[in-house]
Amino acid sequence: MALLQRAFKFSSIGAVILGAIAVFQNFLHWPVPVSIDVVLLKFLPTILPATAAWCLSMMALFEYKRRAGLYLQLVERLKKKRTELASAKCRVTASNIICSCERLLLTELWEWSDTGGKRR
């Protein structure tokens, strides 16, 4: 994930800088060698935004995969709680199991809140 973040930063900053240089070069008619003009001022400013978009999409995909794994773990824990609740013999045990389920779900909601678990 860190590699994708670095690649995104490099690609987006590089695209902006090289694009700006290409614009100034065209307006001010700076003499630039053909190889540099073709590679650095025409090819890379075209490719780098696509690379940055790919990095963003891959980061979202990896985050989705991570969250899906966490939800599968949550589902398994809730299934275990369901069997515990079905086999509960008294109200106190059932109440404790329900409270633990509520805490489990509230913890998940707290993680998804806007503050990310931090107080304002």
Biopython code that builds the backbone (N, CA, C, O; Angstrom):
import numpy as np
from Bio.PDB.StructureBuilder import StructureBuilder

atoms = [
    (1, "MET", "N", (0.818, -1.185, 0.000)),
    (1, "MET", "CA", (0.000, 0.000, 0.000)),
    (1, "MET", "C", (0.873, 1.264, 0.000)),
    (1, "MET", "O", (0.572, 2.245, -0.680)),
    (2, "ALA", "N", (1.949, 1.213, 0.772)),
    (2, "ALA", "CA", (2.849, 2.369, 0.812)),
    (2, "ALA", "C", (3.505, 2.594, -0.546)),
    (2, "ALA", "O", (3.718, 3.735, -0.959)),
    (3, "LEU", "N", (3.826, 1.503, -1.238)),
    (3, "LEU", "CA", (4.411, 1.629, -2.570)),
    (3, "LEU", "C", (3.430, 2.291, -3.537)),
    (3, "LEU", "O", (3.825, 3.132, -4.344)),
    (4, "LEU", "N", (2.171, 1.918, -3.458)),
    (4, "LEU", "CA", (1.160, 2.548, -4.322)),
    (4, "LEU", "C", (0.979, 4.020, -3.981)),
    (4, "LEU", "O", (0.786, 4.842, -4.876)),
    (5, "GLN", "N", (1.038, 4.356, -2.712)),
    (5, "GLN", "CA", (0.909, 5.765, -2.319)),
    (5, "GLN", "C", (2.084, 6.591, -2.831)),
    (5, "GLN", "O", (1.907, 7.712, -3.308)),
    (6, "ARG", "N", (3.285, 6.025, -2.726)),
    (6, "ARG", "CA", (4.455, 6.745, -3.256)),
    (6, "ARG", "C", (4.374, 6.875, -4.769)),
    (6, "ARG", "O", (4.692, 7.931, -5.316)),
    (7, "ALA", "N", (3.954, 5.821, -5.451)),
    (7, "ALA", "CA", (3.813, 5.883, -6.909)),
    (7, "ALA", "C", (2.763, 6.910, -7.311)),
    (7, "ALA", "O", (2.937, 7.625, -8.298)),
    (8, "PHE", "N", (1.663, 6.986, -6.540)),
    (8, "PHE", "CA", (0.634, 7.983, -6.830)),
    (8, "PHE", "C", (1.178, 9.395, -6.666)),
    (8, "PHE", "O", (0.967, 10.247, -7.529)),
    (9, "LYS", "N", (1.874, 9.644, -5.567)),
    (9, "LYS", "CA", (2.433, 10.981, -5.338)),
    (9, "LYS", "C", (3.422, 11.356, -6.434)),
    (9, "LYS", "O", (3.372, 12.461, -6.975)),
    (10, "PHE", "N", (4.318, 10.434, -6.758)),
    (10, "PHE", "CA", (5.305, 10.693, -7.804)),
    (10, "PHE", "C", (4.620, 10.956, -9.140)),
    (10, "PHE", "O", (4.984, 11.894, -9.849)),
    (11, "SER", "N", (3.639, 10.144, -9.486)),
    (11, "SER", "CA", (2.958, 10.288, -10.779)),
    (11, "SER", "C", (2.178, 11.586, -10.863)),
    (11, "SER", "O", (2.238, 12.284, -11.875)),
    (12, "SER", "N", (1.453, 11.913, -9.816)),
    (12, "SER", "CA", (0.630, 13.128, -9.882)),
    (12, "SER", "C", (1.489, 14.386, -9.871)),
    (12, "SER", "O", (1.234, 15.319, -10.633)),
    (13, "ILE", "N", (2.507, 14.418, -9.012)),
    (13, "ILE", "CA", (3.382, 15.595, -8.981)),
    (13, "ILE", "C", (4.177, 15.698, -10.276)),
    (13, "ILE", "O", (4.328, 16.787, -10.830)),
    (14, "GLY", "N", (4.687, 14.565, -10.762)),
    (14, "GLY", "CA", (5.430, 14.566, -12.020)),
    (14, "GLY", "C", (4.581, 15.012, -13.195)),
    (14, "GLY", "O", (5.058, 15.740, -14.066)),
    (15, "ALA", "N", (3.319, 14.580, -13.228)),
    (15, "ALA", "CA", (2.434, 14.988, -14.325)),
    (15, "ALA", "C", (2.194, 16.496, -14.302)),
    (15, "ALA", "O", (2.184, 17.145, -15.348)),
    (16, "VAL", "N", (2.005, 17.040, -13.118)),
    (16, "VAL", "CA", (1.766, 18.489, -13.012)),
    (16, "VAL", "C", (3.013, 19.270, -13.419)),
    (16, "VAL", "O", (2.926, 20.230, -14.186)),
    (17, "ILE", "N", (4.161, 18.862, -12.911)),
    (17, "ILE", "CA", (5.393, 19.590, -13.209)),
    (17, "ILE", "C", (5.759, 19.479, -14.686)),
    (17, "ILE", "O", (6.040, 20.487, -15.334)),
    (18, "LEU", "N", (5.756, 18.268, -15.215)),
    (18, "LEU", "CA", (6.116, 18.103, -16.624)),
    (18, "LEU", "C", (5.080, 18.738, -17.552)),
    (18, "LEU", "O", (5.436, 19.267, -18.605)),
    (19, "GLY", "N", (3.804, 18.689, -17.171)),
    (19, "GLY", "CA", (2.777, 19.361, -17.965)),
    (19, "GLY", "C", (2.969, 20.868, -17.981)),
    (19, "GLY", "O", (2.808, 21.507, -19.021)),
    (20, "ALA", "N", (3.313, 21.438, -16.830)),
    (20, "ALA", "CA", (3.561, 22.881, -16.768)),
    (20, "ALA", "C", (4.784, 23.259, -17.598)),
    (20, "ALA", "O", (4.770, 24.270, -18.301)),
    (21, "ILE", "N", (5.833, 22.460, -17.520)),
    (21, "ILE", "CA", (7.029, 22.731, -18.327)),
    (21, "ILE", "C", (6.696, 22.650, -19.812)),
    (21, "ILE", "O", (7.175, 23.465, -20.600)),
    (22, "ALA", "N", (5.868, 21.661, -20.206)),
    (22, "ALA", "CA", (5.486, 21.530, -21.613)),
    (22, "ALA", "C", (4.674, 22.740, -22.085)),
    (22, "ALA", "O", (4.852, 23.208, -23.210)),
    (23, "VAL", "N", (3.797, 23.236, -21.240)),
    (23, "VAL", "CA", (3.005, 24.412, -21.609)),
    (23, "VAL", "C", (3.897, 25.634, -21.775)),
    (23, "VAL", "O", (3.780, 26.364, -22.759)),
    (24, "PHE", "N", (4.802, 25.858, -20.798)),
    (24, "PHE", "CA", (5.712, 26.999, -20.906)),
    (24, "PHE", "C", (6.638, 26.858, -22.109)),
    (24, "PHE", "O", (6.954, 27.848, -22.768)),
    (25, "GLN", "N", (7.067, 25.651, -22.395)),
    (25, "GLN", "CA", (7.944, 25.433, -23.541)),
    (25, "GLN", "C", (7.235, 25.781, -24.840)),
    (25, "GLN", "O", (7.847, 26.347, -25.745)),
    (26, "ASN", "N", (5.949, 25.448, -24.943)),
    (26, "ASN", "CA", (5.209, 25.773, -26.165)),
    (26, "ASN", "C", (4.916, 27.259, -26.291)),
    (26, "ASN", "O", (4.964, 27.807, -27.392)),
    (27, "PHE", "N", (4.614, 27.919, -25.179)),
    (27, "PHE", "CA", (4.314, 29.349, -25.246)),
    (27, "PHE", "C", (5.568, 30.199, -25.430)),
    (27, "PHE", "O", (5.548, 31.184, -26.167)),
    (28, "LEU", "N", (6.644, 29.825, -24.771)),
    (28, "LEU", "CA", (7.859, 30.632, -24.815)),
    (28, "LEU", "C", (8.843, 30.175, -25.884)),
    (28, "LEU", "O", (9.874, 30.814, -26.094)),
    (29, "HIS", "N", (8.529, 29.067, -26.563)),
    (29, "HIS", "CA", (9.359, 28.535, -27.652)),
    (29, "HIS", "C", (10.799, 28.313, -27.204)),
    (29, "HIS", "O", (11.746, 28.740, -27.864)),
    (30, "TRP", "N", (10.944, 27.629, -26.054)),
    (30, "TRP", "CA", (12.277, 27.274, -25.581)),
    (30, "TRP", "C", (12.876, 26.234, -26.506)),
    (30, "TRP", "O", (12.186, 25.309, -26.935)),
    (31, "PRO", "N", (14.152, 26.379, -26.815)),
    (31, "PRO", "CA", (14.786, 25.332, -27.637)),
    (31, "PRO", "C", (15.067, 24.093, -26.767)),
    (31, "PRO", "O", (15.805, 24.161, -25.784)),
    (32, "VAL", "N", (14.465, 22.971, -27.153)),
    (32, "VAL", "CA", (14.613, 21.728, -26.404)),
    (32, "VAL", "C", (15.003, 20.634, -27.403)),
    (32, "VAL", "O", (14.448, 20.567, -28.499)),
    (33, "PRO", "N", (15.956, 19.780, -27.025)),
    (33, "PRO", "CA", (16.290, 18.666, -27.922)),
    (33, "PRO", "C", (15.062, 17.786, -28.185)),
    (33, "PRO", "O", (14.175, 17.663, -27.340)),
    (34, "VAL", "N", (15.034, 17.183, -29.370)),
    (34, "VAL", "CA", (13.865, 16.410, -29.805)),
    (34, "VAL", "C", (13.598, 15.229, -28.879)),
    (34, "VAL", "O", (12.445, 14.952, -28.549)),
    (35, "SER", "N", (14.641, 14.536, -28.459)),
    (35, "SER", "CA", (14.428, 13.364, -27.591)),
    (35, "SER", "C", (13.803, 13.761, -26.253)),
    (35, "SER", "O", (12.918, 13.069, -25.751)),
    (36, "ILE", "N", (14.254, 14.859, -25.685)),
    (36, "ILE", "CA", (13.666, 15.333, -24.428)),
    (36, "ILE", "C", (12.244, 15.813, -24.658)),
    (36, "ILE", "O", (11.366, 15.578, -23.828)),
    (37, "ASP", "N", (12.014, 16.479, -25.773)),
    (37, "ASP", "CA", (10.675, 16.977, -26.081)),
    (37, "ASP", "C", (9.681, 15.828, -26.225)),
    (37, "ASP", "O", (8.563, 15.895, -25.714)),
    (38, "VAL", "N", (10.094, 14.784, -26.921)),
    (38, "VAL", "CA", (9.186, 13.659, -27.159)),
    (38, "VAL", "C", (8.920, 12.881, -25.868)),
    (38, "VAL", "O", (7.773, 12.559, -25.557)),
    (39, "VAL", "N", (9.974, 12.585, -25.128)),
    (39, "VAL", "CA", (9.808, 11.739, -23.943)),
    (39, "VAL", "C", (9.284, 12.524, -22.750)),
    (39, "VAL", "O", (8.253, 12.163, -22.181)),
    (40, "LEU", "N", (9.965, 13.577, -22.365)),
    (40, "LEU", "CA", (9.627, 14.289, -21.125)),
    (40, "LEU", "C", (8.453, 15.251, -21.264)),
    (40, "LEU", "O", (7.710, 15.453, -20.304)),
    (41, "LEU", "N", (8.277, 15.838, -22.419)),
    (41, "LEU", "CA", (7.251, 16.875, -22.541)),
    (41, "LEU", "C", (5.998, 16.435, -23.286)),
    (41, "LEU", "O", (4.992, 17.144, -23.263)),
    (42, "LYS", "N", (6.035, 15.299, -23.936)),
    (42, "LYS", "CA", (4.829, 14.826, -24.622)),
    (42, "LYS", "C", (4.359, 13.473, -24.091)),
    (42, "LYS", "O", (3.169, 13.294, -23.832)),
    (43, "PHE", "N", (5.275, 12.521, -23.925)),
    (43, "PHE", "CA", (4.889, 11.173, -23.521)),
    (43, "PHE", "C", (4.563, 11.088, -22.027)),
    (43, "PHE", "O", (3.475, 10.642, -21.663)),
    (44, "LEU", "N", (5.475, 11.504, -21.169)),
    (44, "LEU", "CA", (5.268, 11.357, -19.724)),
    (44, "LEU", "C", (4.077, 12.159, -19.176)),
    (44, "LEU", "O", (3.336, 11.629, -18.348)),
    (45, "PRO", "N", (3.859, 13.423, -19.604)),
    (45, "PRO", "CA", (2.665, 14.111, -19.106)),
    (45, "PRO", "C", (1.352, 13.457, -19.537)),
    (45, "PRO", "O", (0.304, 13.723, -18.948)),
    (46, "THR", "N", (1.404, 12.611, -20.552)),
    (46, "THR", "CA", (0.217, 11.878, -20.980)),
    (46, "THR", "C", (0.038, 10.598, -20.173)),
    (46, "THR", "O", (-1.089, 10.233, -19.839)),
    (47, "ILE", "N", (1.122, 9.920, -19.860)),
    (47, "ILE", "CA", (1.073, 8.634, -19.182)),
    (47, "ILE", "C", (0.960, 8.766, -17.662)),
    (47, "ILE", "O", (0.271, 7.963, -17.033)),
    (48, "LEU", "N", (1.610, 9.743, -17.066)),
    (48, "LEU", "CA", (1.635, 9.857, -15.604)),
    (48, "LEU", "C", (0.254, 10.038, -14.969)),
    (48, "LEU", "O", (0.019, 9.442, -13.918)),
    (49, "PRO", "N", (-0.683, 10.821, -15.535)),
    (49, "PRO", "CA", (-2.021, 10.868, -14.929)),
    (49, "PRO", "C", (-2.741, 9.521, -14.954)),
    (49, "PRO", "O", (-3.481, 9.193, -14.027)),
    (50, "ALA", "N", (-2.526, 8.750, -16.003)),
    (50, "ALA", "CA", (-3.126, 7.412, -16.053)),
    (50, "ALA", "C", (-2.518, 6.510, -14.990)),
    (50, "ALA", "O", (-3.219, 5.697, -14.389)),
    (51, "THR", "N", (-1.225, 6.647, -14.757)),
    (51, "THR", "CA", (-0.568, 5.870, -13.700)),
    (51, "THR", "C", (-1.097, 6.270, -12.324)),
    (51, "THR", "O", (-1.326, 5.416, -11.467)),
    (52, "ALA", "N", (-1.287, 7.566, -12.120)),
    (52, "ALA", "CA", (-1.836, 8.032, -10.841)),
    (52, "ALA", "C", (-3.257, 7.512, -10.633)),
    (52, "ALA", "O", (-3.614, 7.114, -9.524)),
    (53, "ALA", "N", (-4.056, 7.513, -11.677)),
    (53, "ALA", "CA", (-5.424, 6.985, -11.562)),
    (53, "ALA", "C", (-5.410, 5.484, -11.275)),
    (53, "ALA", "O", (-6.222, 5.000, -10.487)),
    (54, "TRP", "N", (-4.503, 4.750, -11.902)),
    (54, "TRP", "CA", (-4.381, 3.320, -11.651)),
    (54, "TRP", "C", (-3.984, 3.063, -10.202)),
    (54, "TRP", "O", (-4.526, 2.165, -9.558)),
    (55, "CYS", "N", (-3.042, 3.845, -9.689)),
    (55, "CYS", "CA", (-2.623, 3.685, -8.290)),
    (55, "CYS", "C", (-3.785, 3.941, -7.341)),
    (55, "CYS", "O", (-3.964, 3.201, -6.374)),
    (56, "LEU", "N", (-4.577, 4.975, -7.603)),
    (56, "LEU", "CA", (-5.744, 5.259, -6.753)),
    (56, "LEU", "C", (-6.742, 4.114, -6.791)),
    (56, "LEU", "O", (-7.285, 3.723, -5.758)),
    (57, "SER", "N", (-6.983, 3.578, -7.978)),
    (57, "SER", "CA", (-7.950, 2.486, -8.070)),
    (57, "SER", "C", (-7.432, 1.233, -7.371)),
    (57, "SER", "O", (-8.219, 0.510, -6.761)),
    (58, "MET", "N", (-6.143, 0.959, -7.442)),
    (58, "MET", "CA", (-5.578, -0.204, -6.769)),
    (58, "MET", "C", (-5.617, -0.028, -5.250)),
    (58, "MET", "O", (-5.853, -0.991, -4.521)),
    (59, "MET", "N", (-5.390, 1.191, -4.773)),
    (59, "MET", "CA", (-5.485, 1.434, -3.331)),
    (59, "MET", "C", (-6.906, 1.184, -2.844)),
    (59, "MET", "O", (-7.107, 0.591, -1.784)),
    (60, "ALA", "N", (-7.893, 1.637, -3.617)),
    (60, "ALA", "CA", (-9.287, 1.401, -3.245)),
    (60, "ALA", "C", (-9.608, -0.093, -3.270)),
    (60, "ALA", "O", (-10.334, -0.591, -2.410)),
    (61, "LEU", "N", (-9.073, -0.794, -4.243)),
    (61, "LEU", "CA", (-9.310, -2.234, -4.342)),
    (61, "LEU", "C", (-8.703, -2.979, -3.155)),
    (61, "LEU", "O", (-9.350, -3.851, -2.575)),
    (62, "PHE", "N", (-7.473, -2.642, -2.795)),
    (62, "PHE", "CA", (-6.836, -3.291, -1.649)),
    (62, "PHE", "C", (-7.566, -2.970, -0.351)),
    (62, "PHE", "O", (-7.689, -3.831, 0.521)),
    (63, "GLU", "N", (-8.051, -1.734, -0.217)),
    (63, "GLU", "CA", (-8.817, -1.372, 0.978)),
    (63, "GLU", "C", (-10.129, -2.154, 1.027)),
    (63, "GLU", "O", (-10.550, -2.598, 2.095)),
    (64, "TYR", "N", (-10.768, -2.321, -0.122)),
    (64, "TYR", "CA", (-11.994, -3.115, -0.180)),
    (64, "TYR", "C", (-11.725, -4.564, 0.221)),
    (64, "TYR", "O", (-12.498, -5.168, 0.965)),
    (65, "LYS", "N", (-10.628, -5.106, -0.277)),
    (65, "LYS", "CA", (-10.286, -6.482, 0.058)),
    (65, "LYS", "C", (-10.014, -6.629, 1.555)),
    (65, "LYS", "O", (-10.425, -7.614, 2.168)),
    (66, "ARG", "N", (-9.329, -5.661, 2.138)),
    (66, "ARG", "CA", (-9.045, -5.695, 3.573)),
    (66, "ARG", "C", (-10.335, -5.611, 4.378)),
    (66, "ARG", "O", (-10.526, -6.364, 5.333)),
    (67, "ARG", "N", (-11.217, -4.699, 3.994)),
    (67, "ARG", "CA", (-12.489, -4.535, 4.712)),
    (67, "ARG", "C", (-13.359, -5.777, 4.552)),
    (67, "ARG", "O", (-14.037, -6.181, 5.496)),
    (68, "ALA", "N", (-13.346, -6.386, 3.369)),
    (68, "ALA", "CA", (-14.140, -7.603, 3.163)),
    (68, "ALA", "C", (-13.660, -8.714, 4.083)),
    (68, "ALA", "O", (-14.474, -9.453, 4.637)),
    (69, "GLY", "N", (-12.355, -8.841, 4.253)),
    (69, "GLY", "CA", (-11.819, -9.836, 5.181)),
    (69, "GLY", "C", (-12.238, -9.565, 6.612)),
    (69, "GLY", "O", (-12.566, -10.490, 7.355)),
    (70, "LEU", "N", (-12.229, -8.295, 7.001)),
    (70, "LEU", "CA", (-12.665, -7.948, 8.356)),
    (70, "LEU", "C", (-14.145, -8.238, 8.557)),
    (70, "LEU", "O", (-14.557, -8.671, 9.633)),
    (71, "TYR", "N", (-14.942, -7.999, 7.525)),
    (71, "TYR", "CA", (-16.371, -8.290, 7.656)),
    (71, "TYR", "C", (-16.633, -9.788, 7.739)),
    (71, "TYR", "O", (-17.536, -10.221, 8.456)),
    (72, "LEU", "N", (-15.863, -10.571, 7.023)),
    (72, "LEU", "CA", (-16.018, -12.021, 7.139)),
    (72, "LEU", "C", (-15.678, -12.493, 8.553)),
    (72, "LEU", "O", (-16.342, -13.380, 9.089)),
    (73, "GLN", "N", (-14.650, -11.906, 9.152)),
    (73, "GLN", "CA", (-14.327, -12.229, 10.542)),
    (73, "GLN", "C", (-15.456, -11.812, 11.471)),
    (73, "GLN", "O", (-15.795, -12.533, 12.410)),
    (74, "LEU", "N", (-16.041, -10.641, 11.207)),
    (74, "LEU", "CA", (-17.153, -10.160, 12.026)),
    (74, "LEU", "C", (-18.353, -11.091, 11.920)),
    (74, "LEU", "O", (-19.009, -11.383, 12.920)),
    (75, "VAL", "N", (-18.639, -11.555, 10.711)),
    (75, "VAL", "CA", (-19.756, -12.474, 10.506)),
    (75, "VAL", "C", (-19.521, -13.776, 11.268)),
    (75, "VAL", "O", (-20.445, -14.313, 11.879)),
    (76, "GLU", "N", (-18.297, -14.282, 11.234)),
    (76, "GLU", "CA", (-17.988, -15.520, 11.960)),
    (76, "GLU", "C", (-18.160, -15.326, 13.464)),
    (76, "GLU", "O", (-18.687, -16.203, 14.149)),
    (77, "ARG", "N", (-17.725, -14.202, 13.969)),
    (77, "ARG", "CA", (-17.876, -13.943, 15.402)),
    (77, "ARG", "C", (-19.344, -13.823, 15.791)),
    (77, "ARG", "O", (-19.752, -14.286, 16.857)),
    (78, "LEU", "N", (-20.149, -13.191, 14.907)),
    (78, "LEU", "CA", (-21.579, -13.066, 15.204)),
    (78, "LEU", "C", (-22.286, -14.419, 15.113)),
    (78, "LEU", "O", (-23.238, -14.666, 15.854)),
    (79, "LYS", "N", (-21.838, -15.289, 14.225)),
    (79, "LYS", "CA", (-22.417, -16.638, 14.162)),
    (79, "LYS", "C", (-22.135, -17.410, 15.444)),
    (79, "LYS", "O", (-23.002, -18.126, 15.945)),
    (80, "LYS", "N", (-20.923, -17.266, 15.975)),
    (80, "LYS", "CA", (-20.599, -17.914, 17.254)),
    (80, "LYS", "C", (-21.464, -17.362, 18.379)),
    (80, "LYS", "O", (-21.916, -18.103, 19.252)),
    (81, "LYS", "N", (-21.690, -16.048, 18.348)),
    (81, "LYS", "CA", (-22.545, -15.424, 19.369)),
    (81, "LYS", "C", (-23.981, -15.949, 19.250)),
    (81, "LYS", "O", (-24.661, -16.140, 20.258)),
    (82, "ARG", "N", (-24.438, -16.182, 18.013)),
    (82, "ARG", "CA", (-25.787, -16.701, 17.809)),
    (82, "ARG", "C", (-25.934, -18.095, 18.443)),
    (82, "ARG", "O", (-26.931, -18.386, 19.104)),
    (83, "THR", "N", (-24.925, -18.942, 18.230)),
    (83, "THR", "CA", (-25.006, -20.280, 18.830)),
    (83, "THR", "C", (-24.925, -20.203, 20.353)),
    (83, "THR", "O", (-25.592, -20.968, 21.049)),
    (84, "GLU", "N", (-24.112, -19.284, 20.872)),
    (84, "GLU", "CA", (-24.051, -19.092, 22.326)),
    (84, "GLU", "C", (-25.399, -18.626, 22.857)),
    (84, "GLU", "O", (-25.849, -19.086, 23.906)),
    (85, "LEU", "N", (-26.042, -17.716, 22.135)),
    (85, "LEU", "CA", (-27.346, -17.200, 22.568)),
    (85, "LEU", "C", (-28.405, -18.292, 22.525)),
    (85, "LEU", "O", (-29.267, -18.363, 23.402)),
    (86, "ALA", "N", (-28.341, -19.140, 21.510)),
    (86, "ALA", "CA", (-29.321, -20.228, 21.400)),
    (86, "ALA", "C", (-29.167, -21.235, 22.541)),
    (86, "ALA", "O", (-30.137, -21.864, 22.963)),
    (87, "SER", "N", (-27.939, -21.377, 23.029)),
    (87, "SER", "CA", (-27.722, -22.346, 24.111)),
    (87, "SER", "C", (-27.726, -21.705, 25.496)),
    (87, "SER", "O", (-27.442, -22.377, 26.487)),
    (88, "ALA", "N", (-28.046, -20.411, 25.576)),
    (88, "ALA", "CA", (-28.082, -19.726, 26.874)),
    (88, "ALA", "C", (-29.226, -20.269, 27.725)),
    (88, "ALA", "O", (-30.332, -20.488, 27.230)),
    (89, "LYS", "N", (-28.950, -20.482, 29.000)),
    (89, "LYS", "CA", (-29.928, -21.087, 29.905)),
    (89, "LYS", "C", (-30.674, -20.052, 30.750)),
    (89, "LYS", "O", (-31.768, -20.332, 31.240)),
    (90, "CYS", "N", (-30.099, -18.867, 30.924)),
    (90, "CYS", "CA", (-30.770, -17.871, 31.765)),
    (90, "CYS", "C", (-30.716, -16.498, 31.101)),
    (90, "CYS", "O", (-30.009, -16.284, 30.117)),
    (91, "ARG", "N", (-31.483, -15.584, 31.671)),
    (91, "ARG", "CA", (-31.590, -14.244, 31.101)),
    (91, "ARG", "C", (-30.276, -13.470, 31.224)),
    (91, "ARG", "O", (-29.936, -12.696, 30.329)),
    (92, "VAL", "N", (-29.547, -13.660, 32.293)),
    (92, "VAL", "CA", (-28.297, -12.927, 32.501)),
    (92, "VAL", "C", (-27.273, -13.316, 31.432)),
    (92, "VAL", "O", (-26.602, -12.449, 30.871)),
    (93, "THR", "N", (-27.156, -14.585, 31.157)),
    (93, "THR", "CA", (-26.233, -15.056, 30.115)),
    (93, "THR", "C", (-26.654, -14.506, 28.756)),
    (93, "THR", "O", (-25.811, -14.044, 27.987)),
    (94, "ALA", "N", (-27.938, -14.551, 28.456)),
    (94, "ALA", "CA", (-28.438, -14.023, 27.179)),
    (94, "ALA", "C", (-28.173, -12.521, 27.082)),
    (94, "ALA", "O", (-27.782, -12.019, 26.029)),
    (95, "SER", "N", (-28.389, -11.815, 28.183)),
    (95, "SER", "CA", (-28.136, -10.376, 28.189)),
    (95, "SER", "C", (-26.664, -10.075, 27.954)),
    (95, "SER", "O", (-26.332, -9.151, 27.211)),
    (96, "ASN", "N", (-25.783, -10.842, 28.576)),
    (96, "ASN", "CA", (-24.346, -10.638, 28.374)),
    (96, "ASN", "C", (-23.937, -10.899, 26.931)),
    (96, "ASN", "O", (-23.114, -10.170, 26.376)),
    (97, "ILE", "N", (-24.499, -11.919, 26.329)),
    (97, "ILE", "CA", (-24.183, -12.238, 24.932)),
    (97, "ILE", "C", (-24.677, -11.128, 24.013)),
    (97, "ILE", "O", (-23.972, -10.728, 23.087)),
    (98, "ILE", "N", (-25.872, -10.634, 24.261)),
    (98, "ILE", "CA", (-26.422, -9.552, 23.436)),
    (98, "ILE", "C", (-25.588, -8.286, 23.602)),
    (98, "ILE", "O", (-25.337, -7.582, 22.624)),
    (99, "CYS", "N", (-25.156, -7.988, 24.821)),
    (99, "CYS", "CA", (-24.301, -6.816, 25.052)),
    (99, "CYS", "C", (-22.967, -6.947, 24.314)),
    (99, "CYS", "O", (-22.463, -5.971, 23.758)),
    (100, "SER", "N", (-22.403, -8.150, 24.312)),
    (100, "SER", "CA", (-21.133, -8.335, 23.601)),
    (100, "SER", "C", (-21.336, -8.171, 22.090)),
    (100, "SER", "O", (-20.454, -7.651, 21.407)),
    (101, "CYS", "N", (-22.477, -8.604, 21.565)),
    (101, "CYS", "CA", (-22.781, -8.390, 20.136)),
    (101, "CYS", "C", (-22.922, -6.899, 19.833)),
    (101, "CYS", "O", (-22.429, -6.412, 18.816)),
    (102, "GLU", "N", (-23.594, -6.190, 20.720)),
    (102, "GLU", "CA", (-23.756, -4.747, 20.527)),
    (102, "GLU", "C", (-22.407, -4.041, 20.548)),
    (102, "GLU", "O", (-22.149, -3.161, 19.726)),
    (103, "ARG", "N", (-21.549, -4.426, 21.487)),
    (103, "ARG", "CA", (-20.211, -3.826, 21.545)),
    (103, "ARG", "C", (-19.430, -4.116, 20.271)),
    (103, "ARG", "O", (-18.731, -3.245, 19.753)),
    (104, "LEU", "N", (-19.545, -5.315, 19.778)),
    (104, "LEU", "CA", (-18.850, -5.704, 18.550)),
    (104, "LEU", "C", (-19.309, -4.846, 17.371)),
    (104, "LEU", "O", (-18.489, -4.350, 16.600)),
    (105, "LEU", "N", (-20.612, -4.678, 17.240)),
    (105, "LEU", "CA", (-21.157, -3.878, 16.136)),
    (105, "LEU", "C", (-20.873, -2.389, 16.315)),
    (105, "LEU", "O", (-20.589, -1.688, 15.343)),
    (106, "LEU", "N", (-20.949, -1.909, 17.548)),
    (106, "LEU", "CA", (-20.650, -0.497, 17.785)),
    (106, "LEU", "C", (-19.178, -0.179, 17.542)),
    (106, "LEU", "O", (-18.846, 0.912, 17.078)),
    (107, "THR", "N", (-18.307, -1.114, 17.848)),
    (107, "THR", "CA", (-16.889, -0.916, 17.554)),
    (107, "THR", "C", (-16.668, -0.776, 16.059)),
    (107, "THR", "O", (-15.872, 0.052, 15.614)),
    (108, "GLU", "N", (-17.370, -1.584, 15.292)),
    (108, "GLU", "CA", (-17.257, -1.493, 13.838)),
    (108, "GLU", "C", (-17.793, -0.159, 13.335)),
    (108, "GLU", "O", (-17.193, 0.464, 12.460)),
    (109, "LEU", "N", (-18.914, 0.278, 13.882)),
    (109, "LEU", "CA", (-19.453, 1.587, 13.485)),
    (109, "LEU", "C", (-18.521, 2.719, 13.886)),
    (109, "LEU", "O", (-18.357, 3.689, 13.145)),
    (110, "TRP", "N", (-17.920, 2.597, 15.041)),
    (110, "TRP", "CA", (-16.996, 3.628, 15.525)),
    (110, "TRP", "C", (-15.806, 3.748, 14.573)),
    (110, "TRP", "O", (-15.326, 4.851, 14.312)),
    (111, "GLU", "N", (-15.334, 2.621, 14.060)),
    (111, "GLU", "CA", (-14.210, 2.656, 13.132)),
    (111, "GLU", "C", (-14.580, 3.356, 11.839)),
    (111, "GLU", "O", (-13.740, 4.025, 11.237)),
    (112, "TRP", "N", (-15.814, 3.215, 11.404)),
    (112, "TRP", "CA", (-16.257, 3.833, 10.156)),
    (112, "TRP", "C", (-16.737, 5.262, 10.324)),
    (112, "TRP", "O", (-17.063, 5.914, 9.332)),
    (113, "SER", "N", (-16.791, 5.773, 11.558)),
    (113, "SER", "CA", (-17.294, 7.136, 11.763)),
    (113, "SER", "C", (-16.348, 8.158, 11.126)),
    (113, "SER", "O", (-15.212, 7.839, 10.774)),
    (114, "ASP", "N", (-16.830, 9.370, 10.988)),
    (114, "ASP", "CA", (-16.056, 10.417, 10.330)),
    (114, "ASP", "C", (-14.766, 10.761, 11.062)),
    (114, "ASP", "O", (-13.769, 11.130, 10.441)),
    (115, "THR", "N", (-14.794, 10.639, 12.376)),
    (115, "THR", "CA", (-13.606, 11.030, 13.144)),
    (115, "THR", "C", (-12.572, 9.932, 13.190)),
    (115, "THR", "O", (-11.446, 10.176, 13.623)),
    (116, "GLY", "N", (-12.909, 8.736, 12.762)),
    (116, "GLY", "CA", (-11.962, 7.635, 12.781)),
    (116, "GLY", "C", (-11.628, 7.186, 14.190)),
    (116, "GLY", "O", (-10.523, 6.705, 14.440)),
    (117, "GLY", "N", (-12.570, 7.337, 15.117)),
    (117, "GLY", "CA", (-12.343, 6.911, 16.478)),
    (117, "GLY", "C", (-11.714, 7.982, 17.349)),
    (117, "GLY", "O", (-11.426, 7.721, 18.518)),
    (118, "LYS", "N", (-11.488, 9.187, 16.817)),
    (118, "LYS", "CA", (-10.882, 10.259, 17.590)),
    (118, "LYS", "C", (-11.960, 11.222, 18.067)),
    (118, "LYS", "O", (-12.933, 11.483, 17.361)),
    (119, "ARG", "N", (-11.780, 11.731, 19.240)),
    (119, "ARG", "CA", (-12.731, 12.726, 19.749)),
    (119, "ARG", "C", (-12.420, 14.077, 19.146)),
    (119, "ARG", "O", (-11.269, 14.403, 18.855)),
    (120, "ARG", "N", (-13.466, 14.850, 18.967)),
    (120, "ARG", "CA", (-13.263, 16.205, 18.405)),
    (120, "ARG", "C", (-13.006, 17.200, 19.497)),
    (120, "ARG", "O", (-12.813, 18.384, 19.220)),
]
sb = StructureBuilder()
sb.init_structure("model")
sb.init_model(0)
sb.init_chain("A")
sb.init_seg("    ")
for serial, (resi, resn, name, xyz) in enumerate(atoms, 1):
    if name == "N":
        sb.init_residue(resn, " ", resi, " ")
    sb.init_atom(name, np.array(xyz, "f"), 0.0, 1.0, " ", f" {name:<3s}", serial, name[0])
structure = sb.get_structure()
